């Protein structure tokens, strides 16, 4: 059955990529521009402030179909030509800040969150436009500013000297999806444990389709960033540890939600190592983790569910897949009935034709109510899937196709 589902998804994975008219070499160099921002506000109002810029290592991102992301995401960063206004590069994302804005706390206080984005380094001055969207897909905050590549205050980012090992090398930067694994909560004495755990992460990811069949399309590198203390902070027990990325459980007061708000520090740790996706590996056996689209995946290293949960969270961060489970205890509906979700495996039926209508009646694909944390009004493609339960080993055909499309988007 697993091979049948994969073959079906491969057969139906062809799609048209737009925005192929921008020639990378004409407008960008083979370097990376890192842009740091502060995202702040509350449930009603959001704002974006530019903090600083760095020139880092070689560009690891896509070099084709530059002007339009595959998925809309909860926000976008666009590089624009100042004279014509034409989009030269666009990248979509989601953020921890936006997740926070739909919590009850966001109705009571304003907060600020760090965020970082990478774009190819421009040859000439460009306009950078960053926008955030709400649950209805409407712009809730935006910022536009000029960047001159010759600006003397763009700092070349120096590596911190952390040991880096290549775990998998499928090809050149332009031919592969480049993933970096960052150590969190590992002391100097636990360095070899980290690299062993990072190897387990590689094994876990490529024991699942469609990653297994597309292994040559990926490269993975591990960066050992030592922590002063072993383990991860556990606020509910008053246990705070000094660690490399300051991660902690109890994010938004949810026991199992393990995240880090120190995004700039994560990027500093990575330094000039080329990457498109980040996995923060947290040295703990407590259940928890998180995956945010085109932001990062963070995972505990030693819980028995390490393998299925890592693949699930990477499905969020890389594939842009939504959660297919539900419990109806969210403070605010994240998928309103009048808006089609941008996630490829969820639908409110507002625009179902844009989702998996072409896969209906294939290998159990259908419309199953319940998903996106809501038992009513949101539909998923299959009775069970890797994005629904830890017990289901495989992605359903819809999620499989979505991951294949994303791999192709980055590598072709």
N, C-alpha and C positions, 0 to 999 in steps of 0.2 A: 504493500500500500504506500509506503514511504516513497519508493521510486516512481510509482504511478503519479502521486501528487506532484513530485518534482518535475517529472516529464511534462505534465499538464501545464504547470506554471511556466516552464521554459518555453513551451510551444506558444503560449499566449503572452509572452513578456515583451514582444516587439511594440515599440511606441515611437512617436515622433518627437524629437528634441527640437526646441525652438531656440532662437537667439544664437545661431551658429555663425553670424556674420561678423563677429568681433574676432580679429586675428590676434592671438595672445602676444606674439612677438612684436607686434607693431605698437602696442600701448603699454606693455608691462615688461619689467626685467625679471630675471630668475631669482628674485628675492621675495621676502615676505614682510609686509607692513602689519605690525600688531597695533591695534587701537584699543585703548582701555577707556571704559565709560563707567559712570555712576548712574544707575537706574533708581529713581526714587519716587515716592508718592504714597498713595493709599488706594482704597477701593474705588474712589471716584476719579482721581486725577493722577496721571503718571507723567514724569519728565525724564529727560536724558541729558546728561552733561558729559562732555569730553574731558578726560583727565590727562592722558599722555599717549605718546606714540613711540614705537621702537622699530628698528630694522632688525629682523632676526635672520634665520638661515634660509636655505633654498626653498622655493615655493613647492609645496607638496600637493596643492589642490588641483582641480581640474583645469585643463587648458582648452577645452572646447565647450560649445553651448554655454558661453559665459554669462550671457545677459539675463537668463531666467532660471530660477531654481526649479527643481523638480516638484517640490512640495511648497506650499505657502508658509507653513509654520505659524508661530505666534508673533513673528517679527521678521524684519529683513534689514540687511545692510547692503547698500548699493553704491557703486563707484560710478560717478557721472562725469561726462565731458562738460566742462563749464560753459563752453561756447554753444554747443548744439543741444545740451541736455540729454544726449543719448546715454543709455545705460551701457557701461563697459564691463561691469561685473556685478552679479547679484548673488546673495547667499541668504538662506532663510535659517531660522533658529527658534528656540524657545528658551526661557530663562526661569530660574528659581524665583526671581522677583515677580514674574507674571503669575506663577502658581500662588504666591503669597497674596496677591491682590484679590483673590476670590475666597480668602479665609475670613473668619469673623474678626480676627485681630486687625485686619486691614481697614475695618470700619471704625476703628477706635484710635489708631495712631498712624503716623507717617514713618516710613523707614527708607533706608538707602541700601542698595545691593551693588556689589562689584560685578562687572561683566567685561569680557575681552573678546575681540573678533580679529580674524586674520583675513587680509585681502592681498592679492598680488601687488607687488611694489610698482607704482606707476612711473612712467618715464617723464611725464609732464604733470603740472598741477591739476588736481581733480577735486570735485566736490564729493564729499561722503555724506550719504543720507541714511540715517538709522530710524526705523519706525517700529512701534509696538502696536499690536492689535488686541482688541478685547475678545470676549467669547462670541460676539456677533460678527467677528471678522472686520470690525471697523477700527480705524487708526485711533489709538488712545494716547499716544505720545510720539513725538518725532523731533529730530534734530538734523540740521544740515550745516556742514562746515567745510571749509577749504583745507586741503592738505597739499603743500608744496614738497615734492620729494627732495628738494635741495635745502629744506629747512634745517638749520644747524642745530635745532633743539630736538630733532628726531634722533634718539640715542641708539647707537648700535648695542644690541643686547649681548652681553658676555655670558658664557656658560659659567655655572658655579663649580664646575669641576666634578660633578657627580658621575659615578661610573654608569656607563650605558652599554647594554649588550643587545645585539640583534637576535631576536627570537625566531623570526621568519622573514625571509626576503623573497618576494615573489617576482620582483622586477624593478624597473626604474621608478622614480617618484611619480612620473607622469602616467605610468601603467598600472599603478596599484593604489588601493586604499591604505593609507598609512596611519597606523594606530600606535600610540605611545602609552605604556603602562607606567604609572607613577607610584612610588612606595609611600604609604601612609601608615604611621604607627609602628614602623620597624626600626629598632635601634641599630647602631653600628654592628653589634654582635649578631644581629638577625639578618644580615645582608644576604647570605646564601639562602635563607628561608624565603626571602622576598623573591629572588630569582627563580627558585623552585616553584613558588606560588604563581609567579608570572607565567612560567611554563605550563602550569596546570590550567591557567586561563586560556592559553592558546589551544591546548588540547580540548578544553570544554567547548570553545567556540566552534572549532572545526570538527567536532563530533556531531554537529547538527547541519542539516541541509537548510538553505542552499549554500551555506558557507563551505561545507566540505567539498562540494563539487567545484567551487570557485576559489579554492585555496590559493592558487597562483595569482589571484587578483589582489592579494593582501601582503602587506609587510608590517611587522610588529617589532618595536624596540622597547626595552625596559630601562627606566631611569631610577637608580637607587638614591633616594633622598632620605638620609637618616633622620630619625626623630629622637628627641631627648628622652622620651619615655615610650614604652611599649604599649600598644593597644590604642583604643579609640575612646573619646570622651562619651560619657553616659550621664547626661544631665539629670535624669530622673532619680539617679542614685547619688547625685552630688559628686560624681567622679569626673574631674576635668584633667586632661592630660596635655602635656606640651608635645605636639606632633607637627610633622612637616607641613600639612595642609589644613590643620585646625578643624578637622571634620568632627561631626558629632551625631549621635542618634537624637531622637525626639524633635526633629525638625517639624515646625508647625504643631508641636505637641503631639505628634504621632510617633508612637514607640519605635516602629521599625523603619522610619524614614531617616536614613543615613545620608547626609549631604555635607558639603563644605561651602561656606560663603566666601572663602578666601581665594577667589578665582585668579586674582593677579598673582598670588603666590604660586598657584599651580602652574601658571604660564611661565613665571620666573624659573621654577624648578626645571621645566622642560627646556628652557633656554633656546638654543639653536637647533635642537633635534627636530627634524621635519615631521609634521603630523597633520592629520585631518580629524581624527577622533581620539579622545582621551579616556583611558580607564584608570581610575584611582583605585588601587587595591589596598583595602584597609585591613590591618592585621588584628582580626578579632574573630571569635567563633559565635558571636551574637548575631542572630538573624536580622538582616536588613540590607538596604542598599537603595539605589535610585538611578534612573536614566532620564536625561533631559535632551531633547532633540538638538543635535549639533552643538551641545554644550559639553556634557561629560557623562560617563557612566561611573558610578562608585559602588563598590561591592565589598562585602565581608569576605575574608579569605578562607575561613575554616568551618563554616556551618555546613552540615550535611547536604544542604540544598544548593551548595555553591554552583554546581554545573547548570541546572535549569534556570536558576535566578539570574546568573550572569548573562545567559543567552536572552532571557526575557528583557532585562534592562538594556542590553545592547540593541535589542529590537526597537526600543524607544529611541535611544540616542542616535543610532545610525539609520534605521529604517523609517523613523517617524511614525511607528506603529502606536496605536492607542491601546489602553488597557481594555480588555474585553470582559472583566468581571464587574460586579456591581454590589453595592450594599446600602445605597440610599441614605447615607449619613453625612454627605458633604454639606457644608454650610450654604453653598450656592451652586446652582446647576451650571456645570461647565459646558454642556452641550444643549443650548436652547433650541426649542422646536422649530424656530424660524430660520435656522442657520445650518448649512451642511458642514460637518466637521472637515477639516483639512486632512486629518489622518486617513490613510487609504483603507483601513479595515473597520471603520465606523461610519454609520450613516443615520441621519434623521429622516431620510426619504425626501428631503428637499430637492436634492439633485442626485438621485440614486444612479442615474445613467452614467455619471462620472466615476462611479465606483466599480462594483463587480457585477453589474447587470449581465455582462457578456460571459460570466462564469457560472451563472445560475444553472442548477441541476447537474453540475459536474462534481462527482465525488463528494456529495453531501453539502456542497456550497448552496447557501440559501439565505434567508433573512430570519435571524433568531433574535428576538427582543431581549434586551438586557446587555449593557456594555457602557463603557465610559463612566462607571460608578453609578449608573442609573438603571433601574429595573424596567422602566417604561420610557418609550419614546426614542431610545437609541438602539440600533440593531447591529449585530455582528455577523460575520459570514458563515460560521460553523458552530456546531454544538460545543466543541472544545478546541483549544488551540494552545500553543506555547504562550500566547499573550493572555490566556485566561487562567490556566491553572498550572501549578508546578508539576502535576502528575502527567500532563500531556507532553509527550516528548517532542512532537513535531509542530512546526508552523502549519496552519491550514493553507490551501492553495492560494488564497488571496494575499495572505501575509508573505508567503514564499515569493509570489510574483512581485510584491512591493520591494522586497529585499533585493531580488535580482535586478529590478529596474534601477535601484539606487546604486548597486555595484557598477552597472553599465554606465550610469550617469557620470560617475567619477572616473571611470577608466577608459571610456571609448570616445 
